[in-house]
Structures are given as C-alpha cells and as structure tokens.
Amino acid sequence: MTDFPEYRYLATETLDEGRIARIMFNRPETRNAQNRGMIVELDDAFRVAEADDACRVVILGGIGPVFSSGHDLGSKAAVAERLGQPDEHPTYRTYGGSYFDGQSGEARYRQEWHFFLDNTLRWRNLRKVTICQVQGPSYLASMMVAWACDFITAAEDAEFADMAATRFGNDHVEYFAHPWEFGIRRAKELLMTGDAIGAEEAYRIGMVSRVFPTDQLTELTLEFAKRISRLPSMTTLMIKEGVNETQDIQGFTNALKAGFSLHHVMQQHWAELHEDHRATAGAAEGFANWREIPLPGLAPKDKP
C-alpha cells in the first residue's frame, strides 16, 4: 500500500484496498495556490504512487472551494521560500536559480523548464492512470496540472481560463497544451480575450471527462476511479501509452517545447524593457496591477 511521507502542503490517502491513491492540495487559505514547496511535494507524491505496484489510479484534487488558483504570486509562504529569504527553498539555489539572483534569462528559463514544463510532462507520462477533480475557478497554472492528468472530472461550478495575455501581457502559461485542449481557433480566442469556459463547455469539447454536482465531486470521482482500477494495470498502461504516443506522433511534446521557448521570448522582451527585469507588461504598457483586474467572465458561447 502506498506509504506517503508527511507533507506540508498536501493531504494524501490510499483507498480501494490500495488500488487508488488520493493526493489533495492542502492550502485552502490561498485557494491552493502553487508555491514551490507544493510543486516539489506534488512531484514527490506522484513518484511515491508511481512506485507502488498496488496503486493503479491516482486522484489529484484540492481541499476547499477551489481546486487551485494557479501559480502562487505573492503569499507569505511563497515570498518566504524565494532566493535569499528566511525560509528559502533549496530549489531556488539550484536548477539555475542562483544565477544573478534570479534576474538572468538563463535562471528564469532553467527554473521554469524544471518546475513548470519538465515536471508537468513527467506527470502526463506517469506510469499510473491519473484523474484530476476540479471545482471552482481553474486558471492559468491550475489548468496545466489538470491537463497533465489522463482524465478531468469537473464540478458544475468549475471554470477554466488562461489570462496570461490580458493580465500580464504574456502569451500563455508554460505548458502550452491549449491548441490540443481547446482546438486551434478556440485557443486563440480564449488566450486573446482571457475569457473562461464552464464545465459543460469543457465537456462538450472533450477537455473534461465527467461533470458532477459540486457537492458530489469527490464521491463520484472516486466511483469513476474505482471503475478504472478494476482493469488490469497493464491494460490501462498500454491504453494510456498508445493514446499518448499517438498524440506525440502528431507533435504534442515538440509543440509544447516550442511553446515554452516562445513564452520565454515573450518574457525576455518585457524583461529587457524594464529596469527591474520584470518579465511581464506593466503600467507603462497600459496594464493595471494584476490584482486589480477583474476575474474573467464566461466566453459568449458559454454563458447560460
């Protein structure tokens, strides 16, 4: 049975006689914003579940009304763990993070490659079936983590949006699966408008596998996981491998790497324009502080 260590930012358990592992983001006070400590712990938890031969399905969710609000851009815990701070996380002094106190393009590129692209691709290819259960607004990096999973179950109140362009003047988040998840023209529309789509629309376009009543999301996701866990692990692994390899033959992984490189061209563009090396657009470019920009509304086609 999966033996998880104690985590600071995650809650974990095993279910269904060890066939199912459940990993839950456990920072409800920040709407489960993804600080570095949480991301590193999530990678470890996935690896622990992957190593356990009894485990067949991994459920990823979030405690509280929101699955995850995306990257943590400013909570006390996130600020305290950055380079040179009292609770500095060791990964900020490795993986290129120590170069020029994080102000160089290399530092930014290597840090984001390891913690926002490579790890997410690794989760996508995990040797277990993964199900992400999403409730509430799922924006930006929250979608990255959900998209890395084999299935997404959504509460009726779930919404999905990437507002990198409309809030920060950037192109998109680091894991550029948008054309695959939304479709080509819809991806352009949603990125350029910052609009959100709801759970039913996400189901209609094939991004979401099931839509459940919000108060039954956890229960019904577990039932869905139990159905999958009854299949032999070799069967589900070969199905997953076949589908993922088909997607890769179509160019998925190479497209993600290209999108990541373009994302850094975009960030370097802003960094060169700003004396403080800030890698996003700001007041000089006509952008308000991101904290003051309203949350996205539903796209016109998706309004009730």
C-alpha positions in Angstrom: 0.0 0.0 0.0 1.3 3.5 -0.9 3.2 4.9 2.1 3.3 8.7 1.6 5.6 10.8 3.8 4.2 13.7 5.8 3.8 16.7 3.5 3.4 20.4 4.5 1.2 21.4 1.6 -0.6 18.1 0.6 -3.0 15.7 2.2 -2.7 12.1 1.0 -4.5 8.8 1.5 -5.0 5.4 -0.1 -8.4 3.9 -1.0 -10.0 0.8 -2.5 -7.6 -1.6 -0.8 -4.6 0.4 -2.0 -5.6 0.5 -5.7 -6.3 4.2 -5.5 -4.1 7.0 -4.1 -5.6 10.4 -3.5 -3.4 13.5 -3.4 -5.1 16.8 -2.3 -3.7 20.3 -2.4 -4.0 21.5 1.1 -3.6 25.3 1.2 -7.3 26.3 1.1 -6.4 29.7 2.7 -4.6 30.6 -0.6 -7.1 28.7 -2.7 -4.4 26.1 -3.2 -2.0 28.4 -4.9 1.0 26.5 -6.2 4.1 27.7 -4.3 7.4 26.0 -4.9 7.2 23.8 -1.9 3.8 22.5 -3.0 5.1 21.8 -6.6 8.1 19.8 -5.3 5.9 17.9 -2.9 3.4 17.1 -5.6 6.2 15.6 -7.8 7.3 13.5 -4.9 3.8 12.3 -4.1 3.3 11.3 -7.8 6.6 9.4 -7.7 5.6 7.6 -4.5 2.3 6.5 -6.0 4.0 5.5 -9.2 6.5 3.3 -7.4 3.7 1.3 -5.6 2.7 -1.7 -7.7 -0.6 -2.0 -5.8 -1.7 1.5 -6.9 -3.5 1.7 -10.2 -5.1 5.1 -10.2 -4.1 8.5 -8.7 -6.7 11.1 -8.0 -5.5 14.7 -7.7 -7.7 17.3 -6.1 -7.8 20.3 -3.8 -9.3 20.9 -0.4 -11.7 23.8 -0.2 -13.9 25.6 -2.7 -11.2 25.9 -5.4 -9.0 23.1 -6.8 -6.1 25.5 -7.4 -5.8 29.2 -8.2 -2.6 28.7 -10.2 0.9 29.8 -9.5 1.4 31.5 -6.1 2.5 35.0 -7.0 2.7 36.5 -3.5 1.5 34.7 -0.5 3.7 34.9 2.6 4.8 31.3 2.3 5.7 31.8 -1.4 7.7 35.0 -0.7 9.5 33.5 2.3 10.8 30.5 0.3 12.3 32.5 -2.6 16.1 33.1 -3.0 17.7 34.9 0.0 14.6 34.8 2.1 14.4 33.2 5.7 12.6 30.0 4.6 14.4 29.7 1.2 13.5 26.6 -0.7 16.6 24.7 -1.8 15.4 24.6 -5.4 15.8 28.4 -5.7 19.6 28.0 -5.3 19.8 25.1 -7.8 18.4 24.5 -11.3 19.9 27.8 -12.5 18.1 29.7 -9.8 21.3 31.1 -8.2 22.5 32.9 -11.3 22.3 36.7 -10.9 19.8 36.4 -8.1 17.3 35.1 -10.5 17.4 38.1 -12.8 19.1 36.4 -15.8 17.3 34.9 -18.7 19.1 31.6 -18.0 17.9 31.5 -14.5 14.3 32.2 -15.5 14.5 29.6 -18.3 16.0 26.8 -16.3 13.8 27.3 -13.3 10.6 27.3 -15.3 11.8 24.4 -17.5 12.3 22.2 -14.5 9.3 23.3 -12.4 6.6 24.3 -14.9 7.4 22.2 -18.1 9.5 19.1 -17.5 7.7 18.1 -14.3 4.3 18.6 -15.9 5.3 16.5 -18.9 6.5 13.8 -16.4 3.2 13.8 -14.7 1.4 13.5 -18.0 3.5 10.3 -18.7 3.2 8.9 -15.2 3.0 5.1 -15.2 -0.4 5.2 -13.5 -3.8 6.4 -14.5 -4.4 9.9 -13.2 -7.7 11.7 -12.6 -7.9 15.4 -11.7 -11.0 16.6 -9.9 -11.6 20.3 -10.4 -14.0 22.6 -8.6 -14.3 26.4 -8.8 -12.2 28.7 -10.9 -9.3 26.9 -12.5 -7.0 29.5 -14.0 -3.5 29.5 -15.6 -1.2 27.0 -13.9 -4.2 25.2 -12.4 -5.1 24.1 -15.9 -1.5 22.9 -16.5 -1.7 20.4 -13.7 -5.2 19.3 -14.7 -4.2 18.9 -18.3 -1.3 16.6 -17.3 -3.8 14.1 -16.0 -5.5 11.4 -18.1 -9.0 12.4 -17.0 -10.5 15.6 -15.6 -13.7 15.4 -13.6 -15.3 18.8 -13.1 -17.8 20.2 -10.6 -20.7 22.1 -12.1 -19.1 25.3 -10.8 -15.8 24.7 -12.5 -14.4 27.3 -14.9 -11.2 27.3 -17.0 -9.2 30.3 -18.3 -5.7 31.4 -19.2 -5.4 35.2 -18.7 -1.7 35.5 -19.2 -2.2 37.9 -22.1 -4.9 40.1 -20.6 -3.3 40.3 -17.1 0.4 40.1 -17.8 0.9 40.9 -21.5 2.4 37.4 -22.0 1.3 34.7 -24.4 0.2 31.8 -22.2 1.4 29.6 -19.4 4.5 27.4 -19.7 2.7 24.1 -20.5 1.3 25.1 -23.9 -1.4 22.4 -24.4 -4.1 25.0 -25.3 -4.5 24.1 -29.0 -4.8 20.4 -28.1 -7.3 21.0 -25.3 -9.4 23.9 -26.8 -8.9 23.5 -30.5 -7.0 25.8 -32.8 -9.3 28.8 -33.2 -10.8 28.5 -29.7 -7.3 28.6 -28.2 -6.6 31.8 -30.0 -9.9 33.3 -28.9 -9.6 32.3 -25.2 -6.0 33.4 -25.0 -6.6 36.8 -26.6 -9.7 37.6 -24.7 -8.9 35.9 -21.4 -12.5 34.6 -21.3 -13.3 31.4 -19.3 -15.3 28.3 -20.3 -17.5 26.5 -17.9 -17.6 22.8 -17.1 -20.3 21.9 -19.6 -18.4 23.6 -22.5 -15.2 21.9 -21.4 -17.1 18.6 -21.5 -18.5 19.4 -25.0 -15.1 20.0 -26.5 -13.6 16.9 -24.8 -11.4 18.5 -22.3 -13.4 17.2 -19.4 -14.5 13.6 -19.0 -17.3 14.0 -16.5 -19.3 16.8 -15.0 -20.6 16.1 -11.5 -22.7 18.1 -9.0 -20.3 20.2 -7.0 -21.2 18.6 -3.6 -20.7 15.1 -5.1 -17.5 15.7 -7.0 -15.2 13.8 -4.6 -17.6 10.9 -4.1 -18.4 10.5 -7.8 -14.8 10.9 -8.9 -13.8 8.1 -6.5 -16.5 5.9 -8.1 -15.2 6.7 -11.5 -11.6 5.9 -10.3 -12.9 2.5 -9.0 -14.2 1.6 -12.4 -10.8 2.3 -13.9 -8.9 0.5 -11.1 -10.8 -2.8 -11.8 -8.9 -3.1 -15.1 -5.5 -4.8 -15.1 -2.7 -2.3 -14.7 -1.0 -3.5 -17.9 -4.2 -2.9 -19.8 -4.6 0.7 -18.7 -0.9 1.4 -19.1 -0.9 0.2 -22.7 -4.1 2.2 -23.5 -2.5 5.3 -22.0 0.8 4.7 -23.8 -0.9 4.2 -27.1 -3.0 7.3 -26.9 -0.1 9.5 -25.6 2.2 8.1 -28.3 -0.4 8.9 -30.9 -0.5 12.5 -29.6 3.3 12.7 -29.6 3.5 11.4 -33.2 1.2 14.3 -34.1 3.7 16.6 -32.5 2.4 17.3 -29.0 5.6 17.2 -26.9 7.6 19.1 -29.6 4.8 21.7 -29.8 4.9 22.1 -26.0 8.6 22.7 -26.1 8.3 25.2 -28.9 5.5 27.0 -27.0 7.7 27.1 -23.9 10.5 28.7 -25.9 8.2 31.3 -27.3 6.9 32.0 -23.8 10.5 32.9 -22.8 11.0 35.1 -25.8 7.9 37.0 -24.6 9.2 37.2 -21.0 12.6 38.3 -22.2 11.0 41.0 -24.3 9.4 42.6 -21.2 12.5 42.0 -19.0 14.6 44.0 -21.5 12.2 46.9 -21.3 12.1 47.1 -17.5 14.9 48.2 -15.3 13.8 45.8 -12.6 13.9 42.9 -15.1 10.1 42.3 -14.5 9.1 39.7 -17.2 5.6 41.0 -17.6 3.9 44.0 -19.0 3.1 46.9 -16.6 1.7 50.4 -16.2 3.9 51.7 -19.0 2.4 49.3 -21.4 -1.2 50.1 -20.2 -1.6 47.2 -17.8 -3.1 47.6 -14.4 -1.8 45.7 -11.4 -2.9 42.1 -12.0 -4.5 42.1 -8.5 -6.9 44.9 -9.6 -8.0 43.2 -12.9 -11.5 41.6 -12.6 -11.7 37.8 -12.8 -12.6 36.6 -16.3 -16.2 36.2 -17.4 -17.5 33.3 -19.4 -17.0 33.3 -23.2 -20.2 34.5 -25.1 -20.9 31.0 -26.4 -20.7 29.6 -22.9 -23.0 32.0 -21.0 -26.1 30.4 -19.6 
